[in-house]
């Protein structure tokens, strides 16, 4: 029996009704195409739990968490052809049970030279349960070479189990989060600094603890603002033990300083955020919570900075199990050029297989449109956990953790 998403929680919630900025959900006709059916053994593995990235040439890159030629998951590339099909290429197969990383559950990051960076939830040099940060470098004669930048668990207070990917700052340093580990075994924020002689040095920026104020257990990645401050979300913890949004600010000669921007509340507010936050052009933050809200099925929220450094939360949409809209949004959001938001829900929709949705603002309210309802019918994928990407033509691309002709997930495109 396959293990599913390793950090998912079973949570019992007490939800009270609350009137917020919500509108009716409607469905829109969109064309969905399955670009790739994934297989567990051989191929590139299956169960992709993260979204895709796209390079300037239009190639798509992603990860599979399980299976593949060496049983530890894989990194793959999809290249478009003139005939409208896609060519699949295995870039790296992770080896289960030895010093390589295994089970990559996060998406990838691409640098200017075309190298790929990512994390694995398990594996590494010190413990099979520690995890790694890796780089894949394209080779002149073809193929890709893996380089481990950091193996977690080499020190007693190091983080463990990175669930999210990594991001760069302008100086070329990498930043990420771990779900567990650290001094209190509740997760960390780390920085990896490239060294002049080769190799990378890790620096712990923050260790989370269960003290009634700090959040803990990070399933989401990090986001920079224009001033070099980092923003993220914790799945649980905080004042109401329902998760937080936090900011980390560098100090001139010492550790980074944490500030809690919002404590999610179990009564009415959304709770348990899993996705990475995004900024709009005005400096507002947007994200999702997997549960809570008016109906208990999750929310889309906005945090707006105000005078005195305070932030105000507004719930833009409350998900509802109403046989049209989806619920349980695990992934991050994306914007289009017009300011519309797009995301996925793990469950719900017409066939209870999850959805791709759009939120459109008008007159201060946001209207949800379901662009696609996934169907567990043996051909379509279902259970989308990863974020979407958008191309210049307005097409959306993503992955499903399960479904397709083999049952091990798909890569899909939704075309307007």
ChimeraX attribute file (.defattr): number of C-alpha atoms within 10 A of each C-alpha:
attribute: neighborCount
match mode: 1-to-1
recipient: residues
	/A:1	3
	/A:2	8
	/A:3	7
	/A:4	13
	/A:5	15
	/A:6	11
	/A:7	12
	/A:8	10
	/A:9	9
	/A:10	6
	/A:11	7
	/A:12	7
	/A:13	13
	/A:14	9
	/A:15	19
	/A:16	14
	/A:17	12
	/A:18	13
	/A:19	10
	/A:20	16
	/A:21	14
	/A:22	17
	/A:23	13
	/A:24	13
	/A:25	20
	/A:26	13
	/A:27	17
	/A:28	12
	/A:29	11
	/A:30	13
	/A:31	12
	/A:32	19
	/A:33	15
	/A:34	18
	/A:35	20
	/A:36	20
	/A:37	21
	/A:38	28
	/A:39	22
	/A:40	22
	/A:41	16
	/A:42	14
	/A:43	17
	/A:44	28
	/A:45	28
	/A:46	28
	/A:47	32
	/A:48	33
	/A:49	30
	/A:50	28
	/A:51	25
	/A:52	24
	/A:53	21
	/A:54	20
	/A:55	12
	/A:56	7
	/A:57	8
	/A:58	12
	/A:59	15
	/A:60	21
	/A:61	23
	/A:62	27
	/A:63	33
	/A:64	33
	/A:65	29
	/A:66	29
	/A:67	27
	/A:68	26
	/A:69	18
	/A:70	19
	/A:71	21
	/A:72	25
	/A:73	31
	/A:74	29
	/A:75	24
	/A:76	19
	/A:77	21
	/A:78	20
	/A:79	15
	/A:80	16
	/A:81	9
	/A:82	6
	/A:83	6
	/A:84	7
	/A:85	12
	/A:86	16
	/A:87	12
	/A:88	17
	/A:89	15
	/A:90	18
	/A:91	20
	/A:92	21
	/A:93	26
	/A:94	27
	/A:95	20
	/A:96	20
	/A:97	17
	/A:98	15
	/A:99	19
	/A:100	23
	/A:101	30
	/A:102	32
	/A:103	28
	/A:104	33
	/A:105	30
	/A:106	28
	/A:107	26
	/A:108	26
	/A:109	21
	/A:110	18
	/A:111	12
	/A:112	7
	/A:113	8
	/A:114	13
	/A:115	15
	/A:116	19
	/A:117	24
	/A:118	27
	/A:119	33
	/A:120	33
	/A:121	27
	/A:122	27
	/A:123	28
	/A:124	26
	/A:125	18
	/A:126	16
	/A:127	18
	/A:128	19
	/A:129	18
	/A:130	26
	/A:131	31
	/A:132	29
	/A:133	24
	/A:134	22
	/A:135	20
	/A:136	20
	/A:137	17
	/A:138	15
	/A:139	9
	/A:140	7
	/A:141	6
	/A:142	7
	/A:143	13
	/A:144	17
	/A:145	13
	/A:146	17
	/A:147	14
	/A:148	20
	/A:149	20
	/A:150	20
	/A:151	26
	/A:152	29
	/A:153	23
	/A:154	15
	/A:155	9
	/A:156	11
	/A:157	17
	/A:158	24
	/A:159	29
	/A:160	27
	/A:161	28
	/A:162	33
	/A:163	31
	/A:164	28
	/A:165	27
	/A:166	26
	/A:167	21
	/A:168	18
	/A:169	11
	/A:170	7
	/A:171	8
	/A:172	12
	/A:173	16
	/A:174	20
	/A:175	24
	/A:176	26
	/A:177	30
	/A:178	31
	/A:179	26
	/A:180	24
	/A:181	23
	/A:182	23
	/A:183	16
	/A:184	15
	/A:185	21
	/A:186	21
	/A:187	29
	/A:188	29
	/A:189	25
	/A:190	20
	/A:191	21
	/A:192	21
	/A:193	17
	/A:194	16
	/A:195	9
	/A:196	7
	/A:197	6
	/A:198	8
	/A:199	13
	/A:200	17
	/A:201	13
	/A:202	18
	/A:203	14
	/A:204	18
	/A:205	20
	/A:206	19
	/A:207	23
	/A:208	25
	/A:209	20
	/A:210	16
	/A:211	11
	/A:212	11
	/A:213	16
	/A:214	23
	/A:215	28
	/A:216	28
	/A:217	26
	/A:218	32
	/A:219	28
	/A:220	27
	/A:221	27
	/A:222	24
	/A:223	22
	/A:224	19
	/A:225	12
	/A:226	7
	/A:227	8
	/A:228	13
	/A:229	16
	/A:230	20
	/A:231	24
	/A:232	28
	/A:233	32
	/A:234	29
	/A:235	26
	/A:236	23
	/A:237	24
	/A:238	25
	/A:239	18
	/A:240	17
	/A:241	21
	/A:242	26
	/A:243	29
	/A:244	27
	/A:245	23
	/A:246	20
	/A:247	20
	/A:248	21
	/A:249	17
	/A:250	15
	/A:251	9
	/A:252	7
	/A:253	6
	/A:254	8
	/A:255	14
	/A:256	17
	/A:257	13
	/A:258	18
	/A:259	14
	/A:260	20
	/A:261	21
	/A:262	19
	/A:263	26
	/A:264	27
	/A:265	20
	/A:266	21
	/A:267	19
	/A:268	19
	/A:269	27
	/A:270	31
	/A:271	29
	/A:272	28
	/A:273	33
	/A:274	28
	/A:275	29
	/A:276	25
	/A:277	24
	/A:278	21
	/A:279	19
	/A:280	12
	/A:281	7
	/A:282	8
	/A:283	13
	/A:284	15
	/A:285	20
	/A:286	25
	/A:287	28
	/A:288	31
	/A:289	30
	/A:290	25
	/A:291	29
	/A:292	28
	/A:293	30
	/A:294	24
	/A:295	19
	/A:296	26
	/A:297	23
	/A:298	28
	/A:299	29
	/A:300	24
	/A:301	19
	/A:302	21
	/A:303	20
	/A:304	15
	/A:305	16
	/A:306	9
	/A:307	6
	/A:308	6
	/A:309	8
	/A:310	12
	/A:311	17
	/A:312	12
	/A:313	18
	/A:314	15
	/A:315	22
	/A:316	23
	/A:317	26
	/A:318	29
	/A:319	28
	/A:320	22
	/A:321	16
	/A:322	12
	/A:323	11
	/A:324	20
	/A:325	28
	/A:326	31
	/A:327	27
	/A:328	24
	/A:329	33
	/A:330	29
	/A:331	28
	/A:332	26
	/A:333	24
	/A:334	21
	/A:335	19
	/A:336	13
	/A:337	8
	/A:338	8
	/A:339	13
	/A:340	14
	/A:341	19
	/A:342	24
	/A:343	28
	/A:344	31
	/A:345	30
	/A:346	25
	/A:347	25
	/A:348	25
	/A:349	26
	/A:350	19
	/A:351	17
	/A:352	21
	/A:353	24
	/A:354	29
	/A:355	29
	/A:356	25
	/A:357	23
	/A:358	23
	/A:359	21
	/A:360	14
	/A:361	14
	/A:362	8
	/A:363	5
	/A:364	7
	/A:365	14
	/A:366	21
	/A:367	18
	/A:368	23
	/A:369	20
	/A:370	24
	/A:371	22
	/A:372	24
	/A:373	27
	/A:374	27
	/A:375	20
	/A:376	18
	/A:377	13
	/A:378	12
	/A:379	16
	/A:380	24
	/A:381	32
	/A:382	30
	/A:383	26
	/A:384	34
	/A:385	29
	/A:386	28
	/A:387	27
	/A:388	26
	/A:389	22
	/A:390	18
	/A:391	11
	/A:392	8
	/A:393	8
	/A:394	13
	/A:395	15
	/A:396	19
	/A:397	24
	/A:398	28
	/A:399	31
	/A:400	31
	/A:401	27
	/A:402	26
	/A:403	25
	/A:404	24
	/A:405	18
	/A:406	16
	/A:407	21
	/A:408	24
	/A:409	30
	/A:410	31
	/A:411	25
	/A:412	20
	/A:413	20
	/A:414	18
	/A:415	16
	/A:416	13
